[in-house]
Every structure is written in structure tokens, then in C-alpha cells.
């Protein structure tokens, strides 16, 4: 049972740290874009395009974290080994 508990903790902490990091990154990106537009409103189109591409790249990191967390929870390659060990210990 400890194995599944650790998997849940790892997935939860991983997603929390991943979301925290991407949130900070997106905040800095938007901050920089707003400052750039306020200094040079004529370049807002280029700044907006570059910011959107950057935000998509940052968001992809959060999606990768989500995929890894889902693999840990539902497609863990060590699940069968943990179940066999638990059955052996229970006997």
C-alpha cells in the first residue's frame, strides 16, 4: 500500500510544482510583453505574437508534467511488482 501512497504523493507534488513554475513563467512573460507595449505601442503586434508563442511553449511544460503524473498514477510499469510484493508480505 505504501507504493500507491508514494505514487499519489509524487503525482500531486509533481503537478503542483509544475503548475507553480509555469504560472511564474507565464506571469513574467505577460509582464515583459505589457512593459514592451507600454514603451513602444507600435510594436504591439510583434510583441503579442512572440508572447503567444512563448506562452504556448511554457504551457506545453505543464502538459508534459500532467502526462508524467498520469503515467505515474495509471500506467506505472512497477504496479505489478508492487502488487506481487504486497501479496507476498500479506501471506
Order of alpha helices (4+ residues) and beta strands (2+ residues): alpha-alpha-alpha
